[in-house]
Amino acid sequence: MTLAEAKEKLTKYGQEHVLKYYNELSGEEQQELLAQIEATDMSILSACKHKEDLVKKGVLSPLAAMELEEIEQCKDGFTATGLEAIKAGKVGAVLLAGGMGTRLGSDNPKGMYNVGITRELYIFECLINNLMDVVRQADSWVHLFVMTSDKNNDATVSFLQEHDYFGYNKEYVHFFKQEMAAATDYEGKIYLEEKGKLSTSPNGNGGWFISLQTAGLLDLIHDKGIEWLNVFSVDNVLQRIADPCFVGATIQKNCVVGSKVVRKSAPDEKVGVMCLEDGKPSIVEYYELTDEMMNAKDEKGDPAYNFGVILNYLFHVKEVEELMANLPLHIVEKKIPYLDENGNPVKPEEPNGYKFESLILDMIHQMDSCLPFEVVRNREFAPIKNKTGVDSVESARALLQENGVTL
Ligand code: UTP
């Protein structure tokens, strides 16, 4: 893109300020900035001016989960079905590790965080240890696809290489990068991260499938005969991955997606809740739940919207390929590093603008059937989002110890 073309595009979207330092840049830096301007989708940025209108829900109704009692009764049959699929190589796993983990506040990728106390125990290591349980049970390796972003890819890849993949078979580990989106101030103006670089942020975890495809890994998935992908977050250290019982239940119930869920600890707990939206599976965010929905009861007298998602989904690949439509845009307040008016870099302590994301939870609504599969909260849900307090390193450590992990 030439400078004139860049100016034209920037004028169209009211972003001319990003050329403020253009004349100070070297020829190479100028070319890089022009290429970044060309590659950036600026048409989405003005959406921050009417962000309340972005995600409008349809008519919501409850969706019953498969609860622990039923799972316990059918456990052996589900597990046998799941193990058969895993042994046949039909199940892969996708680790979503492209996030910035800004709430935790570490400069390293979240998976590199050491949760050990008397020894080193990294988040990535916890996850691989959990997956190894299944590898041993099935006597079969599971392909593991790791999504990173421009911001953390190199650190993630070298860390796992240096630690010899924590004993995982490296032939079965595949990295791919997600796309980036521009990050803006509250007026939708793109921040500069450096004089010749727009501030960017990973474009949300909803882009995982497209990024997997862009990286050419869908061909590998087809070649290897992988039919199911268990997508999970990096920050739940008790995450059970490719859990044979969950896989078997989703297959036996003829669902195209399964979602692990936990019973909510309180009606207003801040988790997304499984439900039906216009008759199709969906996830309603905690702030979208009305008082009436929070107090609604099912036929057993239990809360009707009682099961929260924990970012552990099992997708049937074929349906994802066929049904993938554009996901809605979410605009989220974040701390975004930027240059102040004097051109000095600032790393803000508080949120100072917006990032633009698509979310995996919106994919559920594109699927025709979903099995919400209850798991025991204290055994499978120990998220690390914050430094202290709720969903923190401290709370996750306590849960790891409760589950017999030496720290
Ligand atoms: P979060 O919603 O907790 O976001 O991600 P985050 O960026 O990691 O953390 P904060 O909000 O800045 O503190 C949930 C999961 O989705 C992944 C994360 O790595 C985590 O596993 N994720 C999130 C991505 O892979 N890409 C993204 O763009 C965002």
Residues whose N, C-alpha, C, O or C-beta is under 5 A from the ligand:
A	BS01	UTP	L96 A97 G98 G99 M100 G101 T102 R103 L104 M147 P202 N203 G204 N205 F232 S233 V234 D235 K385
